[in-house]
Amino acid sequence: MTAAPPFTSAVPTVESTVIRTPADGLVHGATTVRTPTGELPIYHASPEGSGPFPIVLVIQEIFGVHEHIRDVVRRFAKAGYLAVAPELYFRLGDPSKAASIDEIRANFVAKAPDALVLSDLDDTLAWATANGGDKARVGVTGFCWGGRITWLYAAHQPKVKAGVAWYGRLAGPGTPNSPRHPVDVAGELKAPVLGLYGGEDTGIPLADVDRLRAALESAGNGSTVVVYPTAPHAFFADYRSSYREADARDGWSRTLDWFSRHGV
């Protein structure tokens, strides 16, 4: 069997900015989680020791759980968390081998029902709590496609204590697989969410960010939004030309602080 590329075939990798987090001092690896409709692959990492550790669910980019997402999992583990990234497209194939983002949108994003994604995250959380995680300290974060799902999961799962959403879609017409978006669930959040967005993100209009901010203020649930004025989409993705080191570092610092302040 041919090995998957370490990152993704859909966009070029900029090796000079790639961050590689070593796994020394960590327990990490790949396994599967049983779901009602199949074995869900996950990548996990945690500090050595028995825990229980606070849990962070790391929700993939549009490209799936490739090496960048696995590295983010290890970064959280270095910070003291049991971090888990589930392969949420696993029933549809391997998105890392897709030739373009448009191919991924058509063959993966459009065919992954939100309800099934949220159910898979519930099963991942159950695995984490049974494998060294603290069910009383649960956070969720996601990037791009996963940024949108982060808001939905915070409105779905009452065990979540805090979320951080990185530049995911916020609004738009509903579809049978994706009937609602973050602006639609802003008043239903069960935990405060920090949203991190780029002022020059051509795929997420600032008008949508403003709509979300207004909805959050109206709901009064403690959630907030930060916009980095000159950042494009995917400014945290250190393997891509969109990477903006200063904004990425600030966002990571805010993420750890947000989780800490909200009991994760």
N, C-alpha and C positions, 0 to 999 in steps of 0.2 A: 504494500500500500504506500502511495506517495505521501510524504509528510506535508502538512500544511505549512504555508509560508509563515515566518515568525510574526510578521505584521499583517498586511493585507495587500492583495494584488490590485485593488481598486485605486490606490493613490501611491505616488512615489514615497519612499522612506528617505528622510534626511538624516543620515547616520551621525552627522556632526553634533546634533542636538539631542539624540536619544539618551534618555536616562535609564540606567540599568541598576536596579536595586539588588544587592546580593542577598542570598537566602541563608547566610550564616546566622545561627541563633534562632532560626524559624523552623516550625513544622509546616511543610507545605506540600502540595501535590494535587493531582487530579483524581477524582472519583465520580461516582454517580449517585443520584438521589432517585428513589422510586416515586413515580407519580402514577396517577390512574391510567395514563395513556403512554407510558414508556419510561425508560431510564434517562434521567436528565443529567448530562455531564456538568460538573462544576470544577472550578479551580479554587483552592482555599489556601490560606496561610494564617499562622498565628504564632505568638511567641512560644518558646519551649516552656513546658510546665503544664500543670493540670487545669489552670484557670479557676473559676470561670472568667472568661474574657468578655468585654463588651463586643457586641456583634455589629459589623457593618456589611450590609448587602451592597455589592458593587454591580451596578447595572451597565451592561455593555454599550458601546457605541453602535452605530448602524452597522459597523463591520464585524460585530460579534466579539467573542472573548479571544482576542489575539494578544500578542506579546505586550502591547502597551497596557491593556487592561490587567493582564497578569502582574505586570510590574506595579500597577496601582494597588493591587491586592497586597503585594509584599510591602509596599510603603505603609499601608495601614497596619499590617502586622508589626512592622518595626516600631510603630507608635503605640503598640499594646493591644491591638484589636484582633479578634478572629474575623477575618474578612473573607467573603465568599462571592465569587462571580459565577452565576449560572449561565449556561449556553442556551439562551432563550429562543434561538431559532432551530434547536436541534432536530425538530421534526421535519425541517425544510431543507436540510443540507448544510454545507459549509460555506458561509458568506465570505470567508477570507480568500477563497479562490475565485470569486466573481471578478469579472474584468472591469466593471465600472460601478459607480454609485447608482446609476439609473437601473442597472441590472439588480442590485440589491433592493432598491425600492420596489421594483416590480415583483421579484421572486421571494422576498423575505418580509420586508416591512408590511406590504399590503396583505400578506397572507398569514400574519401573526396576530390572532385576535387578542385584544387587550385583556379580555376575561381570562383567557388561557395563560397569558403572561403573568397576570396577578396571581393566579393559582400556582404557577410554577414557583413564583417568589415565596408564596406561603409554604410550599414544600421545602424550599431551600432554607427558609427560616427554621422550620421544624428540625431539619438536619443539623443546623448550626446549634440549636439549643440542646440537642442530644449529643453533641460532640465538642463540648468544652465551652459553649457560649452561654452568656448570661441573658436569660429571657427578659429580665427587667431593664436591660440596657441595649436597646436595638436602634440602630441608625440605618439609613439608606441613602445612597448617592448614585448618580448616574450621569452619563455624558452623551450629548447629542440625542440620538433616539432614546437612550436611557435617561436623559434629563427630563423628557416628557413623562416617561413612565414613573420617575421618582415622585412627581406631584400626584399621579394617579394612585400610587401605592400608599402614599401618606394619607390619602383620603379613604383608602380601603382597609388598611390593617391597623387595628387599635393598639397593637403591641409596639409600633414604631414610636420612638420618643423624639426623633428629629430627622430631618432630611436636608440634603444639599443637592440642588439640581443645576447641572452645568449645561447651559445653552441648548435646551431642547425646545421643540415646537410648542407653542403656547395656545394657538387658536386655529380655527379653520372649520370647514364643513365636516360634519360627521359622516362616517361610513358604517356599514354593518359590523366590521371588525374593530373600528375605532370610533365609537359613537360620541365620545366626549373628550375634551382637552383640558389642560390645566386651568384656563380661565373659567371653565364650567364647574370645576370642583373646588375652587378657591374657598368657598364658604363651608366645605365639608371636611377640611383637613383635620385629622385627628392628632397631628403633631406639627410644630412649627417647621417651616421649610425656608431655607436660604436659597435664593435663585441667583446665579452668576451668569451674566450675559455680556456680549460684546456690542459696543456701540456701532461697529462697522460690520456686523453680521448681516449679510445680504439675504439670508434665509429666514431670519427672525426679525421682523420690522419692529422698530422701537415703539410704534403705535400699539403693538401687541403687548410689549413689556409694560407700557403705561396702563393698558387695560387690566393686566394682571395686578399691577401695583394697586390700582384703585379698588379692585375686587378684594384684595388682601386687607387693605385698610378698612374697607367696609365690614369685613368679617371679623377683624380684630383678634385674630388667632396667633399673633406673634410672629408671623412669617414676614419676610422682607426680601427685597431685590437689590442687587448691586450691579451697576453697569460700568464696564471698563470702556471709556469713551473711544479709544483708538483700536480696540481689540476686534479681530474678525471672529468668525465661527471657529470652533475647535482650537481656541487659544491655549488650552491646557495640553493638547496633543503634541508632546515633544518630538515625535517621530515625523511630524508634518511641517510643511513650510508655513502653516498658520500659527505655529507656536510663538507665544510671546512670553518670554521668561519672567519678566517682572510681574505681569498680571497673573501668570500661572502660580508663581510663588505666593503672591498675595492671596489668591483664591484658596490655595492649599492651607495656608495659615488660618484663614477665616473658617475653612471647613473644620479643622481640628478644634478651633475655639468654639464653633457653633455646637459641635457634638458635646464637648466638655461642659459648656454652659447649660445644656439641656439634658444632662444626665446620661449621656452615652459614653 
